Amino acid sequence: MKVSLGPCKGKEVNGEAIGQDLLSNMGWPFAELVAYASQDSVVRPGDVLGSGTCGSGCLAELWGRNGAKTPPPLKTGDSVGMTVDGIGSIFNTVGERRQAVTRVPARNRPGTKDRSSRKVRETVTNH
């Protein structure tokens, strides 16, 4: 490993390599990816966040280039893994889809306009 390049990371689905790149090429740090994803979703330990910043990109980027959904969309039972040289690997199985959870809107900050008259409903879908 060369200094300043960062260890290699690779993604795979059901044992098939999907992408590979250097961590130093990531567009956003892990902390910012988790913060962004958790704005409207519940993020739990073991959840897989697809950043689309690895080598060939995320599944949607691959589909755009291939002109077809190859590799296919993730489905219940698929194994998703990521390996970072020198750190380790993580593998998870795609679970069954859960029902959306409706969250209670946040309270108003002191000194801001009261928006309680507006009916606000947020729906969070965890896949």
Kinemage of the C-alpha trace (Angstrom):
@kinemage 1
@onewidth
@group {chain A} dominant
@subgroup {mainchain}
@vectorlist {calphas} color= white
{ca met a 1} P 0.000 0.000 0.000
{ca lys a 2} L 1.396 3.405 -0.990
{ca val a 3} L 1.092 6.303 1.398
{ca ser a 4} L -1.774 8.715 0.580
{ca leu a 5} L -3.567 6.355 -1.812
{ca gly a 6} L -5.559 4.510 0.820
{ca pro a 7} L -6.412 0.817 0.949
{ca cys a 8} L -8.424 -0.822 -1.785
{ca lys a 9} L -12.118 -1.457 -1.339
{ca gly a 10} L -14.268 -3.848 -3.321
{ca lys a 11} L -17.998 -4.551 -3.488
{ca glu a 12} L -19.593 -7.861 -4.335
{ca val a 13} L -23.099 -9.264 -4.643
{ca asn a 14} L -23.643 -13.024 -4.305
{ca gly a 15} L -19.892 -13.596 -4.720
{ca glu a 16} L -19.651 -11.564 -7.945
{ca ala a 17} L -17.306 -8.548 -7.907
{ca ile a 18} L -19.254 -5.366 -8.681
{ca gly a 19} L -16.604 -2.684 -8.180
{ca gln a 20} L -13.158 -1.894 -6.835
{ca asp a 21} L -11.380 1.360 -6.041
{ca leu a 22} L -9.188 3.204 -3.544
{ca leu a 23} L -10.739 4.727 -0.417
{ca ser a 24} L -8.903 7.960 -1.211
{ca asn a 25} L -11.101 8.300 -4.329
{ca met a 26} L -14.343 8.412 -2.320
{ca gly a 27} L -16.327 11.589 -2.946
{ca trp a 28} L -17.689 11.718 0.628
{ca pro a 29} L -16.252 10.440 3.931
{ca phe a 30} L -18.111 7.580 5.665
{ca ala a 31} L -19.348 9.882 8.456
{ca glu a 32} L -21.026 12.195 5.935
{ca leu a 33} L -22.595 9.246 4.078
{ca val a 34} L -24.156 7.975 7.312
{ca ala a 35} L -25.293 11.475 8.339
{ca tyr a 36} L -26.984 12.016 4.971
{ca ala a 37} L -28.642 8.584 4.918
{ca ser a 38} L -29.935 9.023 8.474
{ca gln a 39} L -31.741 12.294 7.668
{ca asp a 40} L -34.860 10.385 6.619
{ca ser a 41} L -34.083 6.741 7.402
{ca val a 42} L -33.235 4.740 10.466
{ca val a 43} L -29.636 3.549 10.026
{ca arg a 44} L -28.701 0.544 12.144
{ca pro a 45} L -25.409 -1.325 12.665
{ca gly a 46} L -24.952 -3.787 9.805
{ca asp a 47} L -26.942 -1.733 7.273
{ca val a 48} L -25.241 -1.405 3.883
{ca leu a 49} L -25.055 2.075 2.377
{ca gly a 50} L -24.368 2.140 -1.355
{ca ser a 51} L -22.270 5.213 -2.014
{ca gly a 52} L -21.827 4.813 -5.759
{ca thr a 53} L -18.290 6.129 -5.418
{ca cys a 54} L -16.470 2.825 -5.876
{ca gly a 55} L -14.740 2.252 -9.208
{ca ser a 56} L -17.533 1.409 -11.608
{ca gly a 57} L -20.191 3.014 -9.401
{ca cys a 58} L -23.447 1.839 -7.866
{ca leu a 59} L -25.968 -0.522 -9.465
{ca ala a 60} L -27.969 2.344 -11.003
{ca glu a 61} L -24.826 3.732 -12.660
{ca leu a 62} L -23.975 0.280 -14.015
{ca trp a 63} L -27.513 -0.102 -15.389
{ca gly a 64} L -27.215 3.250 -17.175
{ca arg a 65} L -23.964 2.260 -18.841
{ca asn a 66} L -25.063 -1.308 -19.626
{ca gly a 67} L -28.484 -0.304 -20.953
{ca ala a 68} L -30.003 -3.121 -18.873
{ca lys a 69} L -30.372 -4.066 -15.218
{ca thr a 70} L -27.139 -6.076 -15.218
{ca pro a 71} L -26.266 -7.033 -12.536
{ca pro a 72} L -29.900 -7.395 -11.403
{ca pro a 73} L -31.500 -5.357 -8.571
{ca leu a 74} L -30.949 -6.638 -5.047
{ca lys a 75} L -33.622 -8.984 -3.720
{ca thr a 76} L -34.419 -10.748 -0.449
{ca gly a 77} L -31.742 -13.342 0.301
{ca asp a 78} L -28.929 -11.725 -1.736
{ca ser a 79} L -25.521 -11.531 -0.046
{ca val a 80} L -23.842 -8.112 -0.191
{ca gly a 81} L -20.233 -7.691 0.839
{ca met a 82} L -17.507 -5.098 1.037
{ca thr a 83} L -13.817 -5.620 1.666
{ca val a 84} L -11.271 -3.000 2.672
{ca asp a 85} L -7.677 -4.240 2.556
{ca gly a 86} L -6.027 -4.048 5.949
{ca ile a 87} L -9.360 -3.485 7.719
{ca gly a 88} L -11.564 -6.456 6.869
{ca ser a 89} L -14.763 -7.555 5.186
{ca ile a 90} L -18.433 -7.271 5.981
{ca phe a 91} L -21.191 -9.388 4.476
{ca asn a 92} L -24.920 -8.966 4.983
{ca thr a 93} L -27.984 -10.711 3.617
{ca val a 94} L -30.766 -8.588 2.139
{ca gly a 95} L -33.796 -9.025 4.400
{ca glu a 96} L -37.491 -8.809 3.667
{ca arg a 97} L -38.876 -5.342 3.051
{ca arg a 98} L -40.294 -3.686 6.170
{ca gln a 99} L -43.389 -1.529 6.254
{ca ala a 100} L -42.811 2.221 6.158
{ca val a 101} L -42.734 3.953 9.532
{ca thr a 102} L -44.391 7.349 9.964
{ca arg a 103} L -42.329 9.650 12.142
{ca val a 104} L -43.615 12.487 14.292
{ca pro a 105} L -42.357 15.859 12.952
{ca ala a 106} L -39.669 17.582 15.025
{ca arg a 107} L -40.710 20.352 17.395
{ca asn a 108} L -40.106 23.979 16.408
{ca arg a 109} L -36.901 25.632 17.496
{ca pro a 110} L -37.382 28.509 19.941
{ca gly a 111} L -37.800 31.817 18.104
{ca thr a 112} L -39.024 30.296 14.826
{ca lys a 113} L -42.425 30.570 13.211
{ca asp a 114} L -44.953 28.066 14.565
{ca arg a 115} L -45.762 25.593 11.822
{ca ser a 116} L -48.123 23.466 13.897
{ca ser a 117} L -51.045 24.457 11.663
{ca arg a 118} L -49.370 22.697 8.729
{ca lys a 119} L -49.955 18.985 8.521
{ca val a 120} L -46.575 17.414 7.920
{ca arg a 121} L -46.081 13.707 7.449
{ca glu a 122} L -42.742 12.041 6.865
{ca thr a 123} L -42.549 8.467 5.686
{ca val a 124} L -39.387 6.465 6.122
{ca thr a 125} L -38.873 3.326 4.083
{ca asn a 126} L -36.168 0.913 5.137
{ca his a 127} L -35.184 -1.689 2.603
